[in-house]
Amino acid sequence: MSALVWLLIPVAGAVVAAVWSTWATRRSNGARGVRDSAGVEGYEAFRAAMERAPADG
């Protein structure tokens, strides 16, 4: 019986790790959740601004 308890410990750890990784990598619509398209659009705007000639000469 004690062997089953020792086997249950890593199994329970794997289940907890799977639940945590699913929760940690979820997509949210709040302040933390930035969609990929918004990030790409921001990068494109930044790159376009950096490629322009300086305004003061």
C-alpha positions as CSV (number, residue, x, y, z in Angstrom):
1,M,0.0,0.0,0.0
2,S,2.8,2.4,0.8
3,A,4.3,1.8,-2.7
4,L,1.0,3.1,-4.2
5,V,1.2,6.3,-2.1
6,W,4.8,6.9,-3.3
7,L,3.6,6.4,-6.9
8,L,0.7,8.7,-6.3
9,I,2.9,11.6,-5.4
10,P,4.6,12.1,-8.8
11,V,1.3,11.5,-10.6
12,A,-0.4,14.2,-8.5
13,G,2.5,16.5,-9.2
14,A,2.1,15.9,-12.9
15,V,-1.6,16.7,-12.7
16,V,-1.0,19.9,-10.7
17,A,1.7,20.9,-13.2
18,A,-0.6,20.3,-16.2
19,V,-3.4,22.3,-14.6
20,W,-1.0,25.2,-13.7
21,S,0.5,25.3,-17.2
22,T,-2.9,25.4,-18.8
23,W,-4.0,28.2,-16.5
24,A,-0.7,30.2,-16.9
25,T,-0.8,30.1,-20.7
26,R,-4.5,31.0,-21.2
27,R,-5.5,33.9,-23.3
28,S,-7.4,36.7,-21.6
29,N,-9.1,39.8,-22.8
30,G,-8.0,41.9,-19.9
31,A,-5.0,44.2,-19.5
32,R,-2.6,41.3,-19.8
33,G,-4.2,39.8,-22.9
34,V,-2.7,41.4,-26.0
35,R,-3.6,39.7,-29.2
36,D,-0.9,38.9,-31.7
37,S,-2.4,41.2,-34.4
38,A,-2.2,44.2,-32.0
39,G,1.4,43.4,-31.3
40,V,2.3,43.1,-35.0
41,E,0.5,46.3,-35.8
42,G,2.4,48.1,-33.1
43,Y,5.7,46.8,-34.3
44,E,4.9,47.8,-37.9
45,A,4.0,51.3,-36.7
46,F,7.3,51.5,-34.8
47,R,9.3,50.2,-37.7
48,A,7.7,52.7,-40.1
49,A,8.5,55.6,-37.7
50,M,12.1,54.5,-37.4
51,E,12.5,54.3,-41.2
52,R,11.3,57.8,-41.8
53,A,13.7,60.7,-42.2
54,P,14.1,63.0,-39.3
55,A,11.7,66.0,-39.3
56,D,14.3,68.6,-38.4
57,G,16.7,68.0,-41.1
